[in-house]
């Protein structure tokens, strides 16, 4: 890869950076943080649903990563290892709360649809409908049990395949498929209930 001056840049693998970090190379660990901070935050935020809490949990994740680097097996991919820590930290944060507050996802994190669909960016009606749908789905996801919320986030927001999710959640691939199926079924049920409740409220307000 060439930089702006035509000089060759050698990209270091995540796994090698992890090894260097374990040997006390702080610059290597800083590079790891820079590579993963946005993805880790996005994962945490999709699960916990609150911006400030997601920032706190993300900081805890990287502290845990630094403290437990000695447990990382550098013969395996680094990404599933750090995503597993982030997922577990997010679920633990939820379980510490007496109840989960339903909040929409931060609009500063556009979906792939928004980034790749020009008509969405130029059609106000389509933009409104898309945002309403995202709010509806976001609220429904926040009502899912923690394990379903995690698998939905890993699959549809981080776009990981079933084997990668299996590695992160430490379950087999077949269980991932079953869990995704059940999570989607539960999500559809919640969305239908939300639509029914909205319809009832509209009927009551019209009377």
N, C-alpha and C positions, 0 to 999 in steps of 0.2 A: 504494500500500500504506500502511495506517495503523499507527502504533505504538500502545502502550497508552494514550497520552494523546490519541489522536484526531488526531495530527499526521501530515501526509503525508510519507512517506519515499520518496525517489527512488532506485531501485536502479540502480547503475552497472554497465554491461556488463563482462564479463571483458576484452573487447578494449580498452575505454577505460581500464580500470585498468592494463592492460599498457602502453599508450601513456604514461600518466601516470608509471608506474614508470620507463620509459625516460628520461623527462624529469627523473628524480631525485626523484620523489614517493615517499618511503619509506612513508608511510601507505597509499598505493595498493598498493604491493607487499605490505605486511603484510596487506591485505584479500585480495589474491590468494592468499597463503599460507593464510589462514584458510579460504577457500572450497575450496581443493583439497587441503589436507594430509591429510584423512581418505581421500579417494578415491585419492590418490597412494599413501599408505601401504598401503591395501587391495590396490591393484594390485601393488605391489612385493612385499608379503608373500605374495600368492598365487603369485608366481613363484619367489621365493627360498626360502620355506618356513621361515625362522627369524626370530623376533621382533626380536632385537637387530640382526641384520644388516639387516633391513628398515628399522629406524629409521635406521641409518647410511646406507643407500642413499637413503632419503627425504631426509635432510639434504643429501646430495650432489646430489640432483635439484634442490632449490630453489636451491642454490648455482650449479648449471649454468644454471638458468633465469635467475637474476639476471645472470650473466656473459654470457649469449647472447641477452638480450632484443633486442639490436640486429638479430639474425637473424630475429626473428619478423615475419611479414607480417600487419599488423593488418587487412588486408582479408579475412582468413580467421579461422575460429573459433579461439579460444585453446586450448580443451580438447584437441583432437587433438594440438596441438603439444606441450603439456606431458606428455600421456600417451605420446607417442612418446619423449620424453626419458626418462621413467620406465621404459618398457619396455626401451629400449636399455641403460639403467643396470643394470636387473635382470639382463638377459641377460649383460652384461659381468661382473657380480658372480659369476654362476654359472660362467662360463668361467674365472675366476681361481682357482676352487676345483679341487682335484685330484679331488674326488668330491662329489656332492650328498648331503647328509644328509637322510633322509626323516623329516619331522616333520609332525604334524597341524596344521591351521589353529587359530589361537587361538580358544578358545570365547567370547572377549569380542566376537567379530564374528558375530552371529547371521545366519542366512540369511533371505531374504525369506519363505521358507516358514514359518520359526519366528515371524516377526513378524506374519504375516497369517493364521495358522491357529490358532484358539483351541483346537481339540481336541488339537493337538500339545502345548500348554502345560499341559493338564490330564490327559493320558493318559501315565502313567509308562512303560508298555510301548512306546507309539508313540514317545515321546521317546528311549528307549534304542535302539530300532531305527533311528531317524533318525540319531542320533549315530554309531552303528556304521557305517551306510552312508556318512556324511560322512567318517569316518576312512578307510574303504576307498577312497573316491574320491580323497580328498586324497593318500593314499599313492601311488595309481596315477598321479595327475597329476604328482607329483614325479619319477616315472620317465620321463616324456615328454621328448623332445628340447626344447631351449629354444624353438624357433620354434612347436612345437605347444602347449607350455605357455602361451606368450604369447597365442596366438589363442584358446585355450579360456578363459583368464582374462578377456580383453577381451570375449568374447561372452557368457559365462554368469555371470560375477561382476560385471562392470561393466554388463552388459546393453546393449552397444553394437551398432548394426546393422552390416551388412557394409561399407557405404560408410565409416562412421566408422572401422572397423578398418583398412580399406584406406588411409585417410588417415594413420593412426597408423603403420602398418607400411611405408608408402610402396610399396604394391603395388596391382595393380588388383583390382577387386571380384571378378572371376572367380577369381583366385588365392586370395582369402579363402575363397570357398565350397569350393574344392578342399582348402585347408589345414584348414578346419574338419571336412570330411568325413573326411579322413585322420587327423586328430587324434582324432576320436571313435572311429574304427575301431581305432586303436592303443590308445586308452584301454580299450575293451571287451576287447581281447586281454589287456591287463595285468590287468584285474580278474578275468577268467576264470582266468588263470594263478595269481593270488593265491588264488582259491577252491580250485583244484586242489591247490596247495601246502598250504593249510590242511587240506583233506580228507585228504591223505597223512599229515600230522603227527598228525591225530586217529586215523587207522588204526594208525599205529605206536605211539602212546601206549596204545592199547587192547589191543595184543598183548603 
